[in-house]
């Protein structure tokens, strides 16, 4: 009986944990998707474009309603994205319905996105990624304003033997001032730069007893496993001071918090591009490219450990990623539409219908391959966890 009760208890805990994970995942993804699509929606409205559908999710509609301007707001069964469908769109990817566009009345053309200027169409498309970046800035700024920032002094307490730091000549008591010309305000700033530059020469300026000394450090590479996959990070082999006096709390005014939000968002952008560059050159594994399965798992962990604040931070990080992905110049994505508009602006006329249809097919294939790849990454990650007994 005790064994049966234990099994029932474990099953109940698993179900509760799964439900919590799914709720956290839906909260994060729905927030990011809504913000992205609302960016398209509101700018389209400003430009006089008729919006037929605003959907959170794909597939069968679960419930919805019409607003006073005739837009159908809907929540759909597959919560893995969303879309805004404009007058003249053939589908959720804003592929033109060429036949319908040709047969439009003068009144319908007034509300059609395809009869707006190139600048207006570009603004509507760019508004989605812009809204994602703006969301991240607001979230990071709000957290800085209300919570402040805990800063650990970038002073070295311990230098491990046979480490990159020891080879570079770093010593206990050194206060790190800058790395490769970037000012270092905290130990976290130092870790961020070092982790991104395994095997690279870094010029480190330290304050040693009141004197500035410049050293060259080459971080060692260490392979670590996280919920986002296998990462190759750079390490120097140093420890910070384990002393309350090494910590300080920085509080922000509203303008200062906004600057901090912009700075944090920009750091996420630069780290993302740095990582992708290292993947392309073979210096980093592509295993960190995650799909919905791992995002859901991370959402559940963050919800349990960090609560609402943690989920908002995760949503901000994901929002930046969604914004960057959508700016990639691939047809089907916002960046592909912007590329078409740039070509149209240069040529003075759009690409032919055949060329656009062919490009959209290529883009669809690329997106499908990318989804298969990240799903494979997710399944491989969980398969590795099961195999190791974690």
N, C-alpha and C positions, 0 to 999 in steps of 0.2 A: 504494500500500500504506500509506504514511504517513497519507494522508487517511482510508482505511478504518479504520486503527487508531485514529485520532483520533475517528472517529464512534462506534466501539465503546466507546472509553473514555468519551466523553460520555454514551452511552446507559447504561453501567454506573453512572456517577456519578448520573445522573438517577433510575435505579431505586433506588439506595442511598438517595438523598435522600428519595424518595417513601416508601420503607419506614420510614425514620427518622421522617419527619413523621407517618405513620399510627400508629406505635408511641407517639410522644409524645402525639398526640391521644387515643388510646385510654386511655393512662395517666391523663391529666388528667380526661377526661370520666368514665371508669369510677370513679375515686376520688370525684369530686364526687357522682355519681349514687348510688353505694353509701352514702356518708355520709347523703345525704338520705333514702333509703329505709330505712336502718337506724334513723334517728330515729323514723320511723313504726312500724317493726317492734318496737323494744324497748319503746316506751311501750304499744303495743297488747298485747304480752305481759304487761306489768305490770298492765294493766287487765283481763286475763283474756279477751282477744279471740283467737279461733283464726285464725292466719295460714295461709292455704292455699298461697300462692305468694310467693316473693321472687325477682324476676327482674331481672337486669342486662341491659338490652336488650329489644327487642320482637321479635315474630314467632316463627319456628320455633326451638324449643329445640335448642341445639347439644349441651349436656350438662348434667346436674344430679344431685341426690341429695335424699333425704328425711332430715330430722333426727329426733331421737327424739320430737318433739311433732307430727310429721306434716306439717311445712312442706316444700314442694318448693322447694329452692334451685336456680335455673337460670341459665344463661348463654345468651342468645338471639342470633339471627343479625344483628339490626339494632341496632348499639351506639349508639343516639342517645337514650338515656334508660333508664328502668326503672320498675318498679312493685311494689307490695305488694298482694296480693289477699286481702281478709279474708273471713271467713264472712259470707255474705249479699250480697257484691258481685256485680254482674252482669258487670263488665268491669274493665279495668286502671285506669279513672278513678274507681273506687269509686262508680259509679252503682248505686243499690239494685236488687236483683233482687226486685221487689215480690211476685211470685208465690211465689218460694222462701221469702221472709221470712214470708208468711202461713201457709205450710204447715210451718214449723219445729216440731220437738218442743221440749219444755221444756229438754232437755239441749242441743239445738242453739242455743236462744236464749241460753243461758248464755255461749256463745262467739261470739255474733253482735255485730258492732259496732253494729248498728241497735237493739239492745236495751240498750245502755249509756246512762248518763246523758249529758245534753248536755255537761256539764263533761268527762267522760271522752272523749267523741268529739272535742271541741274540742282536748283535750290531745294526742290521737293525731295529729290533722291538723297542729297547730302544731309538733309535734316534728320534722317534716321540715325546714322552714325554720330552726328553732332549731338543729338539728344542723349545717346549713350555716354559720350564723354562728359556732357554736362551733368548727367546723373551722378557719375563717379566723383566729379569735383564737388558737388553738393554734399554727397554722403561723407567724403573724406573731410570736407571743411566743417560739417556739423559735428563730426566726432572730435575733431581738433578743438572746436569752440567749446563744446560742452564737457569734454573729458580732459582736455589738455594733452600733453605728450610727455610720457616718461622717457627721460634721456639718461643713458648710461655713459659716463665720461669715457672717451676713447683712450684710456690709459692702460698700458699693458702691465698686468700683475705677474703673469707666468709665461715664460718662453719654453716650450717643450724641447727636449733634446732631439737632435737630428731632424729638426723641422725646417720648413722653408724660412721661418722667421729667424731661426738661429743662423742659418746659412747667409741670410741677408745682413746679419749684424744687429738685429733688433734686440733690445735688452729690457728687462723688467724695470718699470718706472718710466719708460718712454711714453710721451703723450703724442699721439698721432695727430698731425695738423692737416695734412692733405695727402691725397693719392692721385697721381697723374694730373695734378693741377686742380682736382676737385676738393673743395674744403670739406673736412670731416668734423661734424658736430657731435656725433655719437658713435658708440661702438657698433650700433646697428648699421650706420652709414658705411663703416669700414667693412663689415661682414658682407653687405650687399655688393660692394664693388669687388671684393676679393672672390666671392663665390662665383661671380660671372667671368672670371679671368684666370681659370686654371691654365698653367703653363705659359702665361704671358708675363712679360717684363712690366713691373709696376714701379714707378718712382714714388717712394714714400718719404715724406718730410716729417720729422719728429722733433719734439722739444725734449732735449735731454739736459736736465740741470740748467735750464735757461738758455741753452745754445741750440740753434737750429741745425739739424744734421739731415742730409739727403742720402737715402739708401735705395738700392734696387732689390726688390723682392720678386720671386717667381713662385706663386702659389702652387702647392702640390695638388694633384687631382684626387678626389675621394668620391667613390660611388656610394650613394645613399638611396634608400627606398622610402618613398613617401606615398600618401594616398594618390598623388598625381603621377606616380610611376617612378622609374629609375632615373636618378639625376646624377650627373657628373659635375661636382662643384669644386671650386678652388678653396684651399685652406692654407693658413699660414702656420698654425700650430701655436696659438697664443690664447691666453685667458684674460678676461677683464678682472678688475678689482672686485672682490666679493665684500663690499663695504657699503653701508647705507650712505656714507658721505659721497660716494661716487655717483649717486643718483640725484637727479633733480627733476622737478615737474615744470614744464614750460606751459604757460597759459597764453591764450591768443585773444586779441581783439577780433572783431568781425572781419575787417580787411586782412588781418594777419592769418585768420583761419582760411579765408578764401585763397590766399597765396599758398598756404600749406596744402589745400585741396588740389590746386592746380599742379603744385610740385609733386604731390603723391601720384596724381594721375599721369603726369609726364614720366615719372620713374617707371610706372607699369608699362607704358608704351615703349620706352627705351629698352627695358628688360626683355620685353616680348620680342622686339626686333633683333636684339642681341642674341637671344636664344635661337631664333629662327636662322639667323646667319650662321651660328655654330652648327646647327643641324645640317644646313646646306653644305658646309665645308667639312662635315664629318667629325667635328670636335664634340658633338653633343648627340645624345640619343633622341629619337623621335617618339620615345615611349611616353613622354609627358603630354603628348597631344591626346586629350581626353574627350570622350563622348558623353552622352547623357547618363550612362550607367555609373561612371565614376563621379560625375558631377553630383548625382543623387547621393552617392555614398558620402562624399565630402560635405554636402549640405546637412546630412543627418548628424555627422560628427560635429560640425560647427554649431548646429542648433543645440546639441547636448552640452558642449563645452563653453560656447560664447553667447548663447541666447540670441535675442533679437539683434543686438549690436553686432555680433559675429556674423549673422546672416546678412545684415545690411552691408558689412564690409565685403563678404563674399560676392554679394550681388554687384557691388561696385567694381570688383575685379573682373567678374564675368561680363559686366557691361562694357568695360574697356575692350575686352577680347572680342565681343560681338561687334563692336564698332570697327575694330581693326580688320576683322575677317570680312566684313561687308564692304570695306574699301578696296579689297583686292580686285584688280581690274579683270574679273572673270564674268562673262555673261551669266545671267541669273542672279548675280549679286549686285548690290548698289554700285560697286566700283566698275562693273561691266557697263551699266547704264551710263555712268559718268564718262567712261571711255568713248562710248558711242556718241554722246553729246559733244565731246571734245572734237571728235572726227568731223561731226556735222558742222561745228563752228568753223573749223579750218576749211572744209570743202565747200561750205555754203549750202549744202544739202545733205540729208541723211543717207546712210548706207542703203543699198537696195534691200527690198523685202527678203530676197533669197539669201543675201549675205547675213542679214540679221537672224533669220531662221536657222541657218547653219551654225552661226556663232552660239545661239541659245542651246542648240543640241549639244555642242561641245561643252558648254558650261554646265549643262545638266549632267553630262557624263562625269565631268570633273567633280562636281558636288557629290554625286553618288559614290564615286571612288573614295573621296575623302571621308564620307560617312561610314563606309565599309571599313576603312583603315582605322578610324578612331574606335569603332565598335570592336574590331579585332584587338586593338590595344587594351580596351577595357576587359574583354574576356580573358586575354592573356594575363593581365594583372591579377584578376581574381583566381584564375587557374593556378598561378604561382603561389598565391596566398594559401589556397587549399592544399597544394602540394607540399608547402613548407610547414603546414599545420598551424598557421597563424589564425 
